[in-house]
Each structure stands twice: as C-alpha cells, then as structure tokens.
C-alpha cells in the first residue's frame, strides 16, 4: 500500500505507526486477556474467532460473556453491548468534522477500525477540520497497527488459553499500561474535571448490571466537561467586560485626556 501513497501520506502513515507503537504492549495484554476469556467461556473456538474479528471491542466482548453463559435472551446481550459501546457515538461525533467528506462505505470502514486509544491520540494531533493532506493516512497508520496487535493477541489467547493460568492478572497489567496514555490526554481544566467525575461515577455505579457504569461515566464526563467549559467561558467574558469598563473609565478621566495643543 505504501508505494501507492504520496510522499506526504507515506510520511503521515509512518508517523501514525510510531505514535501508536508505545501503546501496543497494553493493547496486546488486553487482547490476550479477552481471547483467553472467550476461549474459557461457553463459546467454541470458531465462535470466539468470529467474535474477535467481527466485534473488535474488548469491553463489550467481556461484558456479554457472562450473559451468554447464563443463556439470557439475545436482546439482553445486544443491549449490553450497545450500552458498553455507547462511547463510540461520541467518538464518531468527534471524527465527523475530519472525515465527513468521505463516502458512507469508507466512513463505515473507518468506524470499524476506530478505537479508544486511536481516537485519543488522533484528537491530540489537533488537525484542522476537513480535507488535510496526510490526516487520513495518519489515522490509518494508528488504526491498522492497533487492529493487528489486537487480533494477533486475541487469537493467540483463544488458541493458547490452556497455557495461561487464571491468576496471571494480565487484565490489571493492561489497565496499568493504559493509565499514562489517559493521563497525558489531560491538557485542560475541563478535561481534568471530566476525567475526575467519570472516575467517581464509574466507581459508584460499578455494582450496576449490564456494565451500566461505563455509559453513565461517559455521560457524566460529557456533562461535567461541558459545564466546566461553560463556566470558564463566562469567567473569561466577565473578565473581558470588566477590563473594557475599566479602560473606558480611564479614558474618560480628566487626567488621562490629552490636552488640546491649541
């Protein structure tokens, strides 16, 4: 594929690969955990392989495994997966200004390959909206590397699950490896407020069924971040108005008026 790209796209694709590379250890760990969990559940190996390739969403895959084991209705399984993946609606809204010029089939493919870390690192790049040379190649450099790491690790976990003891704690290792990535994304007060509120809500709602803690944390983070931005904007506007009034008073004060040379 690279020889067919322009020099700009080729360089952007390689930059995307370099950007995502430090996160692949955590991604590999999560994929391995998910593959092992699917293999040790009620799914057969072909079913687990199909879920890994078609669903490509570790959180929802892990969320529905207990429901499948309990033989709950299909609508319950689908609803749980939809609730866990509700954050991707927000991701889609964030990517829309950048890729809305693409055709619907290409946007659907792009949506399949998008992921939490890919979206986070892409947004940190602060691309301008619309068509920007190299932007799409940069996204694909990250997305394809992330997808490949996930599938390799997930399939390895499915096929080699019997070799991994249950007490290895790989899920904790994957979580800890992702923490620095999330911390580096906190670049403003509103982001800090959103992350803090999301963490508190997720902990308080952890006992809710169907993994409802995750969508609730997402909604709470959006509300808190938006409120923080609104408060900051109002404070800035009030400060600007106060400075303007002070300037007008100084301009009207007799001492500050320039005397007529005549």
N, C-alpha and C positions, 0 to 999 in steps of 0.2 A: 504493500500500500504506500509506503513512504516514498518510493521513487516517483509516484504519480502526483505527489503533493508539490506545491510551490515551495520555494525556499523558506518563506515566512511560515507557512503551515507546518513544514517539516521541523523547523526550529521550535515552534509552539508545541507541537506534539511531543517532542523530546523533553521540553520543559515541563509539560504536564506529567510525563512519566517520572521525572526527577522529583516533582512536587509531591506526588502520591507515594513515592517509594518508602519514606520513613514510616508510613502508617501500615505497610503491608504485613509487618510482624503481628500487629494486633489483629488485622483482618484475617490472617492465616489462622491465628488462635481461635477466633470466633467461628470461622468456617469449620475448623476441626471439631470444635465442641458441638456445633449444630449437626454436622454429619454423624458424629457418634450418637447424639441423642436420637436422631431419626432412625439410625440403624438398630438401636436398642429399644425402639418403641414398637408399635403394632404394625408399622409399615414394612413391606417387603423391600428387598434391595432395589428392584426396578422402580417401585413407587417412591422410594427415598431419592433415587437418582433423578426421577422426573420432577419431584418437588424442588430439588436443588436447582435444576436448570430452568424450570418454568416460573417458579415463585420468586427466587432470588431476593429473599427478605428474611434475614435470620430471626429478627424479633417475632414476626408473625409465624414463622415456621415453628419456633419453640413454643409459642403461645397456643397453637392449635393441637400440638401432640397430646396433651392430657385430655383434650376434648375428644379426639379420635379414639384414644384408649378407653374412654368412658362410653363410647358409642352414642354420643349426643347427636341430635339432628344436624343435617348439613347446614341449615340456615344459621345455626348457632356457631358453627365453625367459620362460616363465611363472615358473619357479623363480627366475630372476634378478630379475625384477620384484618377486616376493614377498619376497625377501631384502632388497632395497633399501628396500621399504616396510614392513619389519618394525617400524619405529619407530611406525607408526600404531596398532599394537596397544597400545603404551604410551600413546599419546595417548588412545585410546579408554578405557583404564582410568582415566586422569586425568579425563576428561569424564563418566564414568558417574555419579559422585555428584551431578552437576549436572543431568543430563538423563535419568536413568533413569525418571522418571515419564512420559516421552513414549511414544507408541505406537512399535512396531517400525518401521513405514514412515517415520515422522518422524525416528527416530534414524538410519536408513539414509541419508536425505537429508542430515541434519546431518553424518554421517560423510563423505559425498562432498565437501561444501563445506569441511570442516576442512583446515587446512594447518599447516605448521611455525610460521610467524610468527603465524598466528591463534591457535593453541593457546598459544604462548608468551605473547603479550600478554593472552590471556584469563586464564591462570593468574596472571599478575602482578596482576590485579584483586582476587584473594583473595575471591571471592564465597563466601557460605555455601552448603553443600550443599542440595539440594532446590529447591523452587519459590521463587524470589526475584523480585519484580516488577522488570522491566527487564533481567534477566540474559540471557534468550534473545534479546531484541531487540538487546542489546549485542553478543552473539556474531554475530548475523546482519548487523549493520552492518559488522563487520570482514570476515566471510566473503564477503559478496556483493561488496564493493569489491575484495577480493583476487582473487576469481574473475574479475570483469570485467576487471581490469587484466591478469591472466594471459592470458585468452582474446584480448583485443584485441591484446596484444603478440605472442602466439604465432601468431595468424592473420596478423598483419602480417608476421612473419618468414617464414611459409610462402609467402605470396603475393608478397613482395618480396625473396626470398632472393638473387636475382641482382644486386640493387643494393648488397648489403653485402659488402665484401671480407673474406676469411678472416682477415686479420691485424688486425682491429679490436680484438680482445681484450675483447669485451663480457662474456664469462663472468667474467673477472677483475674487471671493474668491478662486476658484480652481487655477487660474493663480498665484495669490499671494502665495498660499501654495506651488507651484512648484518652485518658484524662489530660495529658499535656496538650493534645490537639484541641480539646474543648477549651482549656484554659487560655490557650493562645488566641482563641477567637473572641475573647472578652476585650474589646477595644474601646468601649464607651460605657458611661454610667448606665444607660438604658439597657445595654446588653448584660451588664452585671446584675441589674435588678431582675431582668427576665430569667437569667440562669438561677439566681438565688430563689426566686419564687417557684420556678419549676422544680427545683430540688426539694423544697419544703413540701409542695403539693404531692410530688411523687412518693415521698416517704409517708405522708399522712394517708394517702389513698392506696398504699401498697396492698392492703388486705382485700381490696375490692375484686370481684370476679371479672373474668374476661379481659384481664390486663387493662382495666379502665384507667389505672393510674397514669399510663403513658399519654393517652389523648387529653386527659384532664390537665396534666402538667403542661402539655403543649398549649392548650387554650389559655391556661393561667399565665404562661410565659408571654404569649402574644398580648394579652390584656395588660400585664404589668409593664412590658416594654413600651407599648403604645402610650400608656399613661405617663411613664417616665419621660418619653419624648415630648408629649404634650406639655407637661409641667416645665420642662427645660425651655421649650419654645416660648411659653408665656412669660417665663422669667427673663429670657433674652429680650422679648418685646417690651416688657415693662422697663428693663434697664435702658433700652434704646430711647424709649419715650422720655424717661427721666433725664437722660443726658441731653436730649433735644430741648426739653423745657429749661434745663439749666443753661444751655447755650443761648436760648432766646433771652433769658433774664440778663445774662451777662452782656448781650448785645445791646439791650435797652438801657443798661445802667449808664448814667452820665459820665462816669469816669472812663468807661470803655469806648465812648464815642469819640471819633476823631474830629478835632475842631476844623471848622471850615477855614481854609487858608485865606479867604477873602476877609 
